[in-house]
Amino acid sequence: ACNYRFMKDGAVCDRENNCTYGCHNNRCWSECNGICCLTVDCINSDNLTCAPSCSIPEWCYLEGSHWDGYVKCRSNRECSKDLKENFPGEYKCGSTCTA
């Protein structure tokens, strides 16, 4: 399941990859697994997925085609992986996964 600590602040839960996501400082971000992978079995994939048993609220800015390498946004819904115009390639971190 998605991390509740993010959802209580208005982030959206993507039940397909178990990651919450949203818009922060006009850039798309997503929950991710970094240090958590030392304690739980993380799913290995080219696209972003989140281990359902990870309780550490880790996140990253998402990679995109904007001049700074990220995805611009004004609302949480604009950061859905289903918006192919924002994420023409893979849906993945463009920054370090951090707590």
Backbone bond lengths (Angstrom), bond angles and torsions (degrees), N, CA, C in turn:
res aa  C-N    CA-C-N  psi(-1)  N-CA   C-N-CA  omega(-1)  CA-C   N-CA-C  phi
1 A - - - 1.451 - - 1.523 109.29 -
2 C 1.311 116.22 156.21 1.460 121.63 179.01 1.524 110.61 -67.10
3 N 1.312 115.79 157.54 1.455 121.48 -176.94 1.533 110.63 -74.70
4 Y 1.326 116.45 119.79 1.465 122.10 -176.41 1.532 111.74 -62.90
5 R 1.302 118.37 -32.90 1.472 120.52 -178.70 1.521 111.80 -58.59
6 F 1.328 116.85 -33.15 1.459 120.02 176.42 1.524 110.76 -78.76
7 M 1.325 117.01 -41.22 1.461 121.33 -175.29 1.529 111.71 -65.47
8 K 1.309 118.47 -33.36 1.464 119.98 -178.95 1.530 111.29 -66.32
9 D 1.326 117.18 -19.65 1.460 121.52 177.29 1.530 111.95 -94.85
10 G 1.330 117.47 11.69 1.454 121.50 175.05 1.512 116.21 100.06
11 A 1.322 118.15 -0.43 1.467 120.17 178.47 1.529 110.42 -66.17
12 V 1.312 115.87 157.53 1.457 122.91 -178.13 1.526 109.05 -99.30
13 C 1.329 116.71 142.33 1.467 121.47 178.48 1.524 109.74 -98.12
14 D 1.325 116.56 125.32 1.463 121.65 173.55 1.525 106.43 -96.87
15 R 1.309 116.44 103.97 1.474 120.84 -174.92 1.531 112.49 -70.20
16 E 1.330 116.56 -15.17 1.466 119.97 179.49 1.530 112.19 -74.54
17 N 1.341 117.17 -40.34 1.472 118.93 -179.71 1.533 112.98 -113.28
18 N 1.345 117.38 6.14 1.471 124.24 178.23 1.519 113.81 63.76
19 C 1.325 119.04 20.65 1.468 122.17 -179.24 1.524 111.14 -111.42
20 T 1.326 115.90 138.11 1.454 119.35 168.71 1.523 107.68 -84.21
21 Y 1.320 116.64 156.34 1.455 120.81 178.52 1.520 109.23 -149.44
22 G 1.314 115.60 165.02 1.452 119.24 179.17 1.513 112.19 -176.18
23 C 1.338 114.77 -168.23 1.452 122.71 -178.81 1.522 108.01 -118.95
24 H 1.338 116.59 126.75 1.457 122.23 -179.89 1.530 108.36 -139.05
25 N 1.316 116.75 127.50 1.469 121.37 -177.42 1.528 111.94 53.39
26 N 1.331 116.02 38.84 1.472 123.49 178.93 1.527 113.87 63.13
27 R 1.321 117.15 25.48 1.469 122.46 174.85 1.522 109.33 -132.36
28 C 1.318 116.34 143.20 1.461 120.86 177.47 1.521 110.26 -74.87
29 W 1.339 115.42 141.01 1.457 121.55 177.01 1.526 108.60 -134.17
30 S 1.307 116.10 164.72 1.462 121.49 175.61 1.523 109.97 -145.64
31 E 1.303 114.14 151.65 1.459 120.51 168.62 1.528 107.17 -62.10
32 C 1.317 117.87 149.54 1.463 121.73 178.49 1.528 108.45 -152.66
33 N 1.309 116.39 172.59 1.461 122.00 177.86 1.512 109.46 -116.06
34 G 1.306 117.69 119.82 1.458 123.89 177.07 1.509 108.39 -122.09
35 I 1.324 116.48 -91.96 1.461 121.18 -179.76 1.528 111.03 -62.81
36 C 1.295 116.41 -27.70 1.462 121.19 -179.88 1.529 111.57 -58.86
37 C 1.313 117.20 -29.42 1.471 120.92 -178.52 1.531 111.84 -65.71
38 L 1.315 117.16 -13.53 1.468 119.82 175.23 1.522 111.44 -75.34
39 T 1.340 117.09 -20.52 1.462 120.57 -175.43 1.518 114.27 -115.26
40 V 1.327 118.41 -18.14 1.465 121.58 178.82 1.525 109.12 -129.87
41 D 1.319 116.09 162.31 1.455 121.42 178.61 1.524 108.58 -82.22
42 C 1.326 116.54 103.04 1.465 120.53 -179.09 1.523 110.66 -81.40
43 I 1.304 114.28 146.51 1.459 121.26 179.00 1.517 108.15 -75.81
44 N 1.311 117.44 127.53 1.464 121.63 179.93 1.514 109.19 -93.14
45 S 1.315 116.85 122.42 1.458 121.01 -177.06 1.523 109.45 -158.75
46 D 1.330 116.46 156.61 1.460 120.26 174.71 1.523 110.42 -70.70
47 N 1.323 116.66 -35.94 1.457 121.09 178.41 1.520 109.60 -92.14
48 L 1.323 115.76 156.05 1.451 123.50 -175.98 1.529 111.59 -63.88
49 T 1.324 117.07 126.19 1.458 123.53 172.58 1.518 107.83 -137.24
50 C 1.328 116.25 157.05 1.460 121.17 -179.15 1.522 109.97 -125.50
51 A 1.324 116.38 133.30 1.463 121.65 178.40 1.530 108.42 -68.07
52 P 1.326 117.74 126.08 1.465 119.82 -176.85 1.532 114.19 -65.08
53 S 1.324 118.46 -19.88 1.460 120.38 -177.35 1.528 113.05 -93.39
54 C 1.322 118.31 4.37 1.459 121.41 -179.13 1.525 110.04 -82.90
55 S 1.306 117.40 124.68 1.467 120.84 -178.82 1.527 112.50 -102.61
56 I 1.327 117.65 -5.76 1.459 121.24 -179.67 1.533 108.85 -80.65
57 P 1.337 118.44 124.95 1.467 120.02 -179.20 1.521 112.21 -78.91
58 E 1.341 116.89 83.60 1.464 122.15 179.15 1.525 109.32 -100.19
59 W 1.338 116.06 148.57 1.456 120.11 -177.81 1.523 110.77 -150.18
60 C 1.333 115.06 166.91 1.465 121.75 176.20 1.521 108.55 -149.68
61 Y 1.344 116.47 157.67 1.462 119.95 168.72 1.517 107.37 -77.07
62 L 1.333 115.94 143.90 1.460 120.83 -178.09 1.523 111.77 -85.29
63 E 1.325 115.12 143.72 1.467 121.70 179.60 1.518 109.89 -73.74
64 G 1.340 114.89 137.86 1.452 119.21 179.61 1.515 111.99 -153.11
65 S 1.324 115.88 -169.83 1.458 120.60 -173.20 1.535 113.20 -101.82
66 H 1.330 118.86 7.88 1.464 121.02 176.24 1.520 108.52 -66.22
67 W 1.327 118.36 160.57 1.471 121.95 -175.70 1.521 113.08 -55.65
68 D 1.349 118.24 -28.84 1.467 119.82 -179.30 1.534 112.61 -92.06
69 G 1.325 117.35 4.79 1.459 121.33 177.02 1.514 114.88 90.21
70 Y 1.338 117.20 -0.39 1.461 120.81 -178.85 1.523 110.25 -112.56
71 V 1.340 116.51 -174.85 1.458 121.98 179.59 1.528 108.36 -111.58
72 K 1.337 116.63 121.37 1.462 120.97 177.99 1.531 109.91 -74.99
73 C 1.347 115.38 149.33 1.464 120.11 179.86 1.520 110.28 -156.32
74 R 1.345 114.44 163.96 1.467 121.46 173.05 1.522 110.65 -124.00
75 S 1.345 116.79 -17.04 1.469 120.60 -179.62 1.526 109.51 -143.43
76 N 1.322 116.27 160.71 1.462 121.95 179.89 1.528 112.07 -58.26
77 R 1.324 116.90 -40.34 1.475 121.34 -176.44 1.522 113.18 -62.67
78 E 1.320 118.04 -25.34 1.465 121.56 179.25 1.526 112.10 -69.55
79 C 1.328 117.13 -9.15 1.463 121.29 -175.71 1.524 112.86 -103.31
80 S 1.312 117.13 12.90 1.462 121.64 177.91 1.525 110.38 -68.97
81 K 1.318 116.89 138.75 1.469 120.54 178.68 1.520 111.54 -65.56
82 D 1.324 117.63 -14.15 1.465 121.55 179.28 1.530 112.68 -77.40
83 L 1.335 117.80 -12.15 1.464 120.98 177.31 1.525 108.84 -85.79
84 K 1.302 115.49 87.75 1.465 122.08 -173.29 1.523 113.04 -61.61
85 E 1.347 118.01 -26.94 1.466 118.87 178.79 1.525 111.61 -68.39
86 N 1.342 117.50 -27.49 1.462 120.81 177.24 1.527 111.92 -84.90
87 F 1.320 116.05 -28.10 1.463 121.53 -177.35 1.527 109.97 -130.26
88 P 1.328 116.73 73.41 1.468 119.38 -176.40 1.526 113.66 -67.75
89 G 1.319 117.41 -26.05 1.465 121.03 178.50 1.515 109.77 -102.70
90 E 1.290 115.49 -131.54 1.462 120.36 178.39 1.519 110.72 -81.94
91 Y 1.299 115.63 153.89 1.460 123.30 174.90 1.517 105.89 -92.90
92 K 1.367 117.30 98.13 1.444 120.02 -173.29 1.523 111.55 -149.11
93 C 1.326 114.77 167.12 1.448 121.40 179.56 1.526 110.99 -66.32
94 G 1.321 115.70 139.54 1.459 121.46 173.21 1.512 110.52 -110.72
95 S 1.328 115.76 -0.62 1.463 122.03 177.42 1.528 108.00 -136.33
96 T 1.298 116.56 176.08 1.461 121.13 178.77 1.521 110.47 -67.79
97 C 1.311 117.43 141.55 1.450 123.60 174.34 1.527 106.90 -77.53
98 T 1.333 116.95 117.80 1.458 120.90 -173.31 1.517 111.73 -138.06
99 A 1.319 115.63 156.96 1.477 120.71 179.82 1.512 110.48 -86.00
